[in-house]
Amino acid sequence: MSHSIQCISPVDGSVYAERATLSLDQARSAVQEAVKAQKAWALRPLAERTRLVRAGIENLGAMNAEVVETLAWQMGRPVRYGGEFGGVDERTNYMADIAETALAPIEIENSDTHKRYIQRDPHGTVLIIAPWNYPYMTAINTVVPALIAGNAVFLKHASQTPLVGEHIARAFHEAGIPADVFQNVFLSHATTADLIAEKAFGFVNFTGSVSGGKAIESAAAGTFTGLGLELGGKDPGYVMDDADLDAAVDTLIDGAMFNAGQCCCGIERIYVADSLFDRFVEKAVAIVSAYKLGNPLEEATTLGPMAHARFADVVREQTSEATAAGAKALIDPALFPNQGGAYLMPQILVDVDHSMRVMREESFGPVVGIMRVGSDDEAIALMNDSEFGLTASLWTRDIDRAERIANQIDTGTVFMNRCDYLDPALCWTGCKQTGRGGGLSVIGYHNLTRPKSFYLKRS
């Protein structure tokens, strides 16, 4: 039975887009077509696949004006920020540039008696379940290397951003990538789970909530399907006593508030050395107080609505509970009179501790708690006091100190004097409840292929 998904725009609460989902039988047929098409796609030379993917991304870039406006309507990001194509292009180019080396066979021996090597083979059909918060970049992280490696791709995008998959599909198909090799699909949760349980895919990549990741694991149980899961985060920043204070404040507060705080690797808690704490907080409050909350289609807006009112309500609840428990909110509500529904004012909290949900649970919104710390050991203990582990941001002028601390933090990526960034040359990964697997880099290609060994004895 076919149902539909709706995108309720955070701009005005209207139904911005609605799409019918595939029935289970329709989805099975689409998978069968992908399986057949993938074999021919994998036989094409690597250079040809790479060229076509690059051309598809170039087509996507040509749509950027349309993309930026539709993003504002779908998930609320202000048009002034110009979309995501810069990151999409950077990641695509890097993964295309390393493809030949990353996918090259590992030669063990080629002698008069033996030829031995390890080859990278595509999984077949890859399902990518992408989120709404950075809907192009998060999808491209897996779409591009999966296609280049010779897989067929099913892209199931979040119901909040249904037009994203359509834009990507149009761009790729116009570039010459066969329609059955890259399919943008609308699926219900139940149909998705049924397909995974039937082992319809060789690999499934999911970016989203912890509960969503558990549902994917449950559906895949016993199928031995490969999984890549990027789930929740509560990323910390630590400002040491020798940090460049202005750079630390500017970067960490932007990392906490940009995209209305809806960033996978956004900063959700900050620890500041005692000697810098008061000045850090003063500068942070000045920055946030100057934000303009409003309609994301207006150029003056620097902070748009959250993607959905229910997401904003979670942050409101966390903030209210924290202040009731003794936290102090520093941003004056009078500066943001137009908040309500999906429109949520930004907030900085001090006098917080880890008994509060706002310092433990993922907020994914424009709120950050700032704590004073007296030593590196205290900061390390607090950074590790989390169920999540995606990134951590360290601020110091001493790289040896940063590395020493980094080696004691349970996380996927450590930044020094930077945050909220994804370097395509490095593996994008997490630990604890943030998930498993790794995207981009050489390791991303390894996860999207399987090793196949050849032991050939010459007669």
C-alpha distance (Angstrom), angle and dihedral (degrees) to the residues before:
residue distance angle dihedral
M1 . . .
S2 3.79 . .
H3 3.80 121.7 .
S4 3.77 131.7 173.6
I5 3.77 138.6 -121.8
Q6 3.78 124.4 -140.4
C7 3.77 132.5 -152.8
I8 3.80 108.0 -147.0
S9 3.80 105.1 -159.5
P10 3.80 114.5 -128.4
V11 3.80 88.2 -150.5
D12 3.81 95.4 73.4
G13 3.82 108.0 -13.4
S14 3.81 93.7 -106.2
V15 3.80 125.7 137.3
Y16 3.79 99.4 -99.2
A17 3.80 98.2 178.3
E18 3.78 137.9 1.8
R19 3.79 127.4 -169.4
A20 3.81 133.2 -177.4
T21 3.79 115.7 -121.0
L22 3.78 123.3 -131.8
S23 3.78 118.2 -104.3
L24 3.79 115.7 -121.3
D25 3.80 91.2 -102.8
Q26 3.81 91.7 49.2
A27 3.79 90.0 49.0
R28 3.80 92.0 49.6
S29 3.80 89.9 52.1
A30 3.80 90.5 50.2
V31 3.80 90.1 51.8
Q32 3.80 91.0 50.7
E33 3.80 90.4 52.8
A34 3.80 89.9 49.2
V35 3.79 91.9 50.8
K36 3.79 91.0 53.8
A37 3.79 94.3 44.0
Q38 3.80 93.1 47.3
K39 3.78 93.7 63.5
A40 3.79 92.0 58.9
W41 3.81 91.8 42.2
A42 3.81 92.0 53.3
L43 3.81 90.2 52.0
R44 3.80 91.7 58.9
P45 3.80 113.7 98.0
L46 3.78 114.8 -90.6
A47 3.79 90.4 -121.6
E48 3.81 90.3 57.0
R49 3.79 94.2 49.1
T50 3.79 90.0 48.3
R51 3.80 92.4 49.1
L52 3.79 92.5 51.2
V53 3.79 92.8 48.5
R54 3.80 91.0 50.2
A55 3.80 89.3 49.9
G56 3.79 90.8 50.7
I57 3.79 91.8 53.0
E58 3.79 89.9 48.0
N59 3.81 87.9 54.9
L60 3.79 89.5 50.3
G61 3.79 89.9 53.5
A62 3.80 90.0 54.2
M63 3.82 88.2 59.3
N64 3.80 93.4 54.3
A65 3.81 97.9 115.2
E66 3.80 90.1 54.6
V67 3.80 91.5 42.3
V68 3.81 94.3 53.0
E69 3.79 94.0 52.5
T70 3.80 94.7 45.4
L71 3.81 90.4 48.7
A72 3.79 89.6 56.5
W73 3.80 90.7 52.1
Q74 3.80 94.9 43.9
M75 3.80 103.6 43.1
G76 3.80 107.5 2.1
R77 3.81 105.9 -110.4
P78 3.83 111.1 153.1
V79 3.80 114.9 -107.7
R80 3.81 90.2 -131.8
Y81 3.82 88.8 78.6
G82 3.78 93.9 61.8
G83 3.79 102.9 -133.9
E84 3.78 129.5 -90.6
F85 3.77 106.0 -66.6
G86 3.80 95.0 112.0
G87 3.78 91.1 60.9
V88 3.80 92.9 39.6
D89 3.80 91.1 53.0
E90 3.82 94.1 45.6
R91 3.78 93.2 51.1
T92 3.80 94.1 43.3
N93 3.77 93.9 50.1
Y94 3.78 93.3 48.3
M95 3.80 94.6 48.4
A96 3.80 91.1 45.3
D97 3.80 91.3 48.6
I98 3.82 94.0 53.4
A99 3.81 97.3 38.9
E100 3.80 97.3 98.6
T101 3.79 93.2 49.9
A102 3.81 96.3 38.8
L103 3.81 93.7 49.9
A104 3.80 96.9 38.8
P105 3.81 116.5 119.9
I106 3.79 115.7 -100.9
E107 3.79 104.2 -121.7
I108 3.79 115.2 -145.4
E109 3.79 100.7 168.7
N110 3.77 138.9 -7.7
S111 3.79 105.8 175.3
D112 3.77 139.9 136.1
T113 3.79 89.5 -83.8
H114 3.80 107.6 32.7
K115 3.76 145.3 22.7
R116 3.81 113.0 -160.0
Y117 3.78 127.6 171.6
I118 3.81 145.2 141.9
Q119 3.80 117.2 -122.0
R120 3.81 128.7 -162.0
D121 3.83 111.8 -130.0
P122 3.82 124.7 -173.4
H123 3.79 117.9 -109.3
G124 3.82 90.6 -126.9
T125 3.79 111.9 -123.0
V126 3.80 119.0 19.6
L127 3.80 123.9 -160.6
I128 3.80 114.3 -150.6
I129 3.79 117.0 -167.2
A130 3.79 105.5 -167.4
P131 3.83 131.2 -165.9
W132 3.78 130.5 -128.2
N133 3.80 101.8 -125.4
Y134 3.82 97.9 77.9
P135 3.78 95.4 4.5
Y136 3.81 99.4 173.4
M137 3.78 100.9 39.7
T138 3.80 95.9 43.8
A139 3.81 90.9 50.0
I140 3.80 94.6 45.0
N141 3.82 91.1 52.5
T142 3.80 87.8 74.7
V143 3.81 104.6 17.0
V144 3.80 94.9 63.5
P145 3.82 99.8 48.3
A146 3.80 91.8 38.4
L147 3.81 92.3 56.7
I148 3.80 94.3 41.0
A149 3.81 89.6 51.2
G150 3.82 90.1 56.4
N151 3.79 102.5 -99.8
A152 3.78 127.0 134.3
V153 3.80 111.7 -125.2
F154 3.78 134.4 -141.0
L155 3.80 110.6 -166.9
K156 3.80 115.5 -161.4
H157 3.77 107.8 -177.8
A158 3.78 128.1 -163.0
S159 3.78 115.6 -86.1
Q160 3.82 88.4 -120.8
T161 3.83 90.8 63.9
P162 3.83 107.4 32.9
L163 3.81 95.1 148.0
V164 3.80 92.4 61.4
G165 3.79 94.9 72.6
E166 3.79 90.3 45.9
H167 3.80 91.3 54.3
I168 3.80 92.3 48.8
A169 3.80 92.1 46.8
R170 3.80 92.3 50.0
A171 3.80 91.3 48.8
F172 3.80 93.6 50.1
H173 3.78 96.8 42.1
E174 3.80 92.4 49.8
A175 3.81 87.6 51.8
G176 3.79 90.8 56.9
I177 3.80 103.5 -97.7
P178 3.82 105.1 141.4
A179 3.79 116.5 -105.5
D180 3.81 92.5 -125.2
V181 3.82 92.0 50.5
F182 3.80 93.2 57.5
Q183 3.79 114.8 31.2
N184 3.78 126.3 176.8
V185 3.80 105.4 -153.7
F186 3.79 137.1 -174.9
L187 3.79 109.9 -145.8
S188 3.78 135.4 169.1
H189 3.79 118.4 -124.6
A190 3.80 89.7 -109.7
T191 3.80 94.3 52.2
T192 3.79 90.6 46.3
A193 3.79 91.2 52.0
D194 3.82 91.7 47.5
L195 3.81 92.3 51.9
I196 3.79 92.6 49.2
A197 3.81 91.3 47.4
E198 3.82 88.9 52.0
K199 3.82 89.4 53.9
A200 3.78 91.4 -118.1
F201 3.81 90.5 154.8
G202 3.77 135.3 51.8
F203 3.79 91.9 -148.1
V204 3.80 135.9 11.8
N205 3.80 123.5 -157.8
F206 3.80 117.4 -167.9
T207 3.80 130.0 -179.2
G208 3.77 115.1 -173.6
S209 3.78 144.5 70.0
V210 3.79 128.3 -6.9
S211 3.80 89.6 -116.1
G212 3.80 89.7 52.2
G213 3.80 90.6 50.7
K214 3.80 90.8 51.2
A215 3.81 89.6 51.4
I216 3.82 90.3 52.4
E217 3.81 91.3 49.4
S218 3.80 90.8 48.7
A219 3.80 92.3 50.2
A220 3.80 91.3 48.9
A221 3.80 95.2 46.4
G222 3.80 110.7 131.4
T223 3.81 94.7 6.5
F224 3.83 95.1 90.6
T225 3.79 88.6 -138.8
G226 3.79 112.6 163.4
L227 3.81 113.4 -112.0
G228 3.78 135.1 -160.9
L229 3.80 112.6 -169.9
E230 3.80 127.2 -177.0
L231 3.77 106.5 179.6
G232 3.80 136.2 157.9
G233 3.77 130.8 -13.2
K234 3.79 142.7 -167.0
D235 3.78 99.2 -176.6
P236 3.81 118.0 -165.9
G237 3.77 132.3 -148.5
Y238 3.81 121.3 -155.9
V239 3.81 119.8 -161.7
M240 3.81 111.2 -162.7
D241 3.76 126.5 -155.1
D242 3.83 93.4 -100.7
A243 3.82 96.3 48.7
D244 3.80 126.0 126.5
L245 3.78 93.1 -105.3
D246 3.81 99.1 -159.4
A247 3.80 93.0 48.2
A248 3.80 91.5 46.6
V249 3.81 94.2 50.8
D250 3.80 95.2 44.3
T251 3.80 94.3 47.6
L252 3.79 100.6 39.6
I253 3.79 94.9 46.1
D254 3.79 90.7 48.1
G255 3.81 87.4 48.4
A256 3.79 89.6 53.2
M257 3.80 98.8 43.9
F258 3.82 109.0 29.3
N259 3.80 114.7 110.8
A260 3.83 86.6 16.9
G261 3.80 87.3 -66.6
Q262 3.80 91.7 -62.1
C263 3.80 97.9 132.5
C264 3.79 125.8 124.9
C265 3.80 90.2 -138.2
G266 3.79 96.9 29.7
I267 3.80 118.6 138.4
E268 3.81 110.1 -99.7
R269 3.82 101.7 168.5
I270 3.81 132.8 24.8
Y271 3.79 129.9 -159.1
V272 3.80 117.3 -164.2
A273 3.79 130.1 -169.0
D274 3.79 111.3 -108.2
S275 3.82 94.0 -115.2
L276 3.82 92.5 57.6
F277 3.79 100.9 32.9
D278 3.81 101.2 97.6
R279 3.81 94.7 45.0
F280 3.81 91.7 45.0
V281 3.79 92.1 53.1
E282 3.80 93.4 45.3
K283 3.81 91.9 52.7
A284 3.82 92.2 44.0
V285 3.80 92.4 53.0
A286 3.81 90.9 50.2
I287 3.81 91.6 52.7
V288 3.79 96.2 47.6
S289 3.79 94.0 42.8
A290 3.80 88.8 61.2
Y291 3.82 95.1 57.4
K292 3.80 118.9 114.5
L293 3.79 113.7 -138.5
G294 3.78 113.8 -159.3
N295 3.78 152.0 93.6
P296 3.82 107.5 -12.3
L297 3.80 90.9 -143.1
E298 3.81 90.1 67.3
E299 3.81 116.3 87.2
A300 3.80 93.3 -139.0
T301 3.81 92.5 60.5
T302 3.81 113.9 103.9
L303 3.82 97.1 171.6
G304 3.79 119.9 40.6
P305 3.80 130.4 -170.1
M306 3.77 121.8 -73.1
A307 3.77 113.3 -101.4
H308 3.79 93.6 -99.6
A309 3.79 136.6 9.4
R310 3.80 91.5 -121.1
F311 3.81 90.2 59.7
A312 3.80 90.0 52.7
D313 3.80 90.0 48.9
V314 3.82 90.8 58.0
V315 3.80 90.7 55.5
R316 3.80 91.2 45.7
E317 3.81 89.8 53.3
Q318 3.81 93.2 48.4
T319 3.80 91.7 48.4
S320 3.79 93.8 46.3
E321 3.81 92.1 49.4
A322 3.80 91.0 49.4
T323 3.79 94.7 51.2
A324 3.80 90.4 46.6
A325 3.81 87.5 54.6
G326 3.80 93.5 51.8
A327 3.80 106.8 -81.6
K328 3.79 117.5 137.7
A329 3.82 120.2 -132.8
L330 3.81 110.5 -146.8
I331 3.82 103.8 -172.9
D332 3.79 114.5 88.1
P333 3.85 111.8 -125.9
A334 3.81 88.7 -148.6
L335 3.81 87.8 73.4
F336 3.83 89.8 63.0
P337 3.80 107.2 42.5
N338 3.79 94.3 155.9
Q339 3.79 98.1 66.2
G340 3.78 123.6 123.4
G341 3.79 138.0 110.4
A342 3.79 108.6 10.8
Y343 3.82 90.7 -8.9
L344 3.80 106.1 92.9
M345 3.79 126.1 177.2
P346 3.83 116.8 -128.7
Q347 3.78 118.2 -108.2
I348 3.81 139.2 -164.7
L349 3.80 118.1 -158.7
V350 3.80 128.5 -162.2
D351 3.81 130.3 177.6
V352 3.79 86.2 50.2
D353 3.80 128.3 144.2
H354 3.78 138.3 -177.3
S355 3.79 94.0 -92.7
M356 3.82 86.3 75.9
R357 3.80 121.7 87.0
V358 3.80 90.9 -135.4
M359 3.82 88.1 66.4
R360 3.82 96.4 41.5
E361 3.79 110.8 32.5
E362 3.78 125.5 59.5
S363 3.81 109.6 -93.2
F364 3.80 100.0 -178.3
G365 3.76 90.6 -168.9
P366 3.83 142.8 89.1
V367 3.81 98.6 -69.1
V368 3.79 130.7 100.3
G369 3.78 133.3 179.1
I370 3.80 119.2 -143.5
M371 3.81 122.4 -157.2
R372 3.79 132.2 -171.3
V373 3.84 116.0 -126.1
G374 3.77 131.4 -169.7
S375 3.80 102.8 -157.3
D376 3.79 146.4 11.2
D377 3.80 89.9 -106.0
E378 3.79 91.4 55.8
A379 3.80 91.5 48.2
I380 3.81 92.0 48.7
A381 3.80 91.5 51.2
L382 3.80 91.5 49.9
M383 3.81 94.2 45.9
N384 3.81 89.8 51.7
D385 3.81 92.6 46.2
S386 3.79 92.2 93.5
E387 3.78 139.7 94.3
F388 3.81 88.9 -133.9
G389 3.78 136.1 68.9
L390 3.80 119.4 -177.6
T391 3.83 108.0 122.1
A392 3.79 140.9 -14.7
S393 3.80 126.8 -161.4
L394 3.82 120.2 -146.9
W395 3.79 122.6 -167.2
T396 3.81 117.5 -158.7
R397 3.79 140.9 112.6
D398 3.83 90.4 -128.7
I399 3.81 113.1 85.3
D400 3.81 92.8 -173.1
R401 3.79 90.2 55.3
A402 3.80 90.4 47.9
E403 3.80 92.6 51.2
R404 3.81 91.8 47.0
I405 3.80 90.9 52.9
A406 3.82 93.1 40.7
N407 3.79 90.6 57.9
Q408 3.81 89.1 58.8
I409 3.82 96.7 50.7
D410 3.80 122.0 92.8
T411 3.79 101.1 -137.4
G412 3.78 143.3 112.7
T413 3.82 99.7 -120.0
V414 3.80 132.4 17.7
F415 3.79 120.6 -156.9
M416 3.77 125.7 -164.5
N417 3.81 113.9 -155.0
R418 3.80 91.4 -12.3
C419 3.80 138.4 72.3
D420 3.79 143.6 175.7
Y421 3.80 95.3 38.6
L422 3.77 135.6 118.8
D423 3.81 116.2 -146.1
P424 3.83 107.1 -158.2
A425 3.81 91.2 -151.4
L426 3.80 90.2 62.5
C427 3.78 126.3 67.2
W428 3.80 112.3 -100.3
T429 3.78 103.1 -141.3
G430 3.78 144.5 134.7
C431 3.77 143.0 -158.2
K432 3.80 138.7 -144.3
Q433 3.83 111.3 18.4
T434 3.79 91.2 -15.1
G435 3.78 86.7 83.3
R436 3.78 143.2 -122.8
G437 3.78 141.9 -71.3
G438 3.77 129.6 39.8
G439 3.78 137.6 -103.8
L440 3.80 135.5 -154.6
S441 3.85 123.1 9.4
V442 3.79 120.7 67.6
I443 3.79 87.9 -57.6
G444 3.80 90.0 60.5
Y445 3.79 89.5 60.2
H446 3.79 90.6 47.8
N447 3.80 91.0 54.1
L448 3.80 91.6 50.1
T449 3.79 93.0 52.0
R450 3.77 136.3 43.8
P451 3.78 127.3 -129.8
K452 3.79 117.6 -111.2
S453 3.80 118.6 -171.1
F454 3.81 126.3 -147.2
Y455 3.80 122.9 -159.7
L456 3.79 106.5 -179.9
K457 3.79 118.7 177.9
R458 3.74 115.2 -163.1
S459 3.81 113.9 -133.1
